[in-house]
Amino acid sequence: MIQFECTVYDQHGIRQVVTVNCASAADAKKKLLEAGYSVAKVVEISESKGFGLFSKNKLSLDDLEFFSAQMSLLLGNGLKLDEALELLQKVSVEQNIKFVVGKMLNCVREGHPLSDALEERFGFDKLYVSLVQIGESSGNIAEVFAGIAADLKFKKMLASKVKQAISYPILVLVFCTLAILFVFNVVIPRMSVLFDNQENLPWYTEAMLSAADFVSTYQWLLLPVVIAIPALLLQLKQRPELKSTLDSIAINTPMLSQLVRMLERIRYSSAMFLTIKSGISVERAMQYSAKVIKNSILQRQASAAEVKVRQGNTLASSFKQTLIYDEIHTGLIEVGEKSGDLESIFKEITEREQFNFDALVTRFTALLEPALILLMAGIVGSVVVVMLMSIIAVQDIGF
């Protein structure tokens, strides 16, 4: 069956937008006419064609947060699951959301649970699906969607902070590159006539002229290389052995290690909070939460900690042998185990680390701005100084 979004008018002339599942557009129009509607437009809600990272039907982080928040609101106000999905499909503007929600609606109306329709190719990870399954079995699916929406809202903020932290360096680097290209393509070639027929030029003058000649000759290869290197790294990162190597480097690099561990700690603690809050056992919560960790080294450590807990070890002692939590956090987890309130402990860890990460990114951005300005001034200034020294040297040779 194909989904069609139809603009119709009822007997009172009121415009409506309805979704119909039929074999063809003609069948959809006929069905609506038999129901007493005047049909203005019938549009097929089709799956957007795409592949890999460019699949248009894969919901973005914004889409997932919007879907989760709206489902929590609609289900919390007493709507049935199919009614909530139908209303959400009507109010959605994005074509990909309409298609994905329509697939869910068809699945639910056929008698299947909603979790069966949450496919990974649409952007729903294993933790998301598991939480929805827990909500369906426990009957508190509205609360589960609310928790997921809150977690996704933080992830949106986190992504925004990361983009903010890297966008400024990229912008400064682009301007610095353009300034250097201008000097090597315009300024130095015009001044090179001063050095014609000159012998025994200083080494820095010869280096400057050689660099300018190299840049003017091969600069057109710069853009393809800049595009090709990130694309190649993305392809190589898909290989497990290389990803494990890169993850190991990230964990063992002093400054980078702190950032990576903090990010993974936030992801893991947030997942533990959501799963424990949903009422499942600590062992299963650890199993689900380990899947959200991106770093393969830390993910293996989280899985090893889960095995130790199943063998009878305490949660705190198991985490002490990992790099995910430090002594302060394992101390909090030990308090949570003794008090039987791990939910609030993982919530506290998540919120505290979120605050620390926000402060770290703010401090990093504040320090990065003057550092990049000094770097750009140093590079361009060095070229200018070399040019002036070269002119003075030529004049000395002339005398």
HELIX and SHEET records of a PDB file:
HELIX    1   1 ALA A   25  GLU A   34  1                                  10    
HELIX    2   2 GLY A   52  PHE A   54  5                                   3    
HELIX    3   3 LEU A   61  GLY A   76  1                                  16    
HELIX    4   4 LEU A   81  VAL A   91  1                                  11    
HELIX    5   5 GLN A   95  ARG A  109  1                                  15    
HELIX    6   6 LEU A  114  ALA A  117  5                                   4    
HELIX    7   7 GLU A  120  PHE A  122  5                                   3    
HELIX    8   8 LYS A  126  SER A  138  1                                  13    
HELIX    9   9 ILE A  141  PHE A  182  1                                  42    
HELIX   10  10 VAL A  183  VAL A  187  3                                   5    
HELIX   11  11 ILE A  188  MET A  191  1                                   4    
HELIX   12  12 SER A  192  PHE A  195  5                                   4    
HELIX   13  13 TRP A  203  TYR A  218  1                                  16    
HELIX   14  14 GLN A  219  LEU A  221  5                                   3    
HELIX   15  15 LEU A  222  LYS A  237  1                                  16    
HELIX   16  16 PRO A  240  ASN A  252  1                                  13    
HELIX   17  17 PRO A  254  LYS A  277  1                                  24    
HELIX   18  18 VAL A  282  ALA A  290  1                                   9    
HELIX   19  19 SER A  296  ARG A  310  1                                  15    
HELIX   20  20 LEU A  315  PHE A  319  1                                   5    
HELIX   21  21 GLU A  327  SER A  339  1                                  13    
HELIX   22  22 LEU A  342  GLY A  398  1                                  57    
SHEET    1   A 3 ARG A  15  CYS A  22  0                                        
SHEET    2   A 3 ILE A   2  TYR A   9 -1                                        
SHEET    3   A 3 SER A  38  GLU A  44 -1                                        
END                                                                             
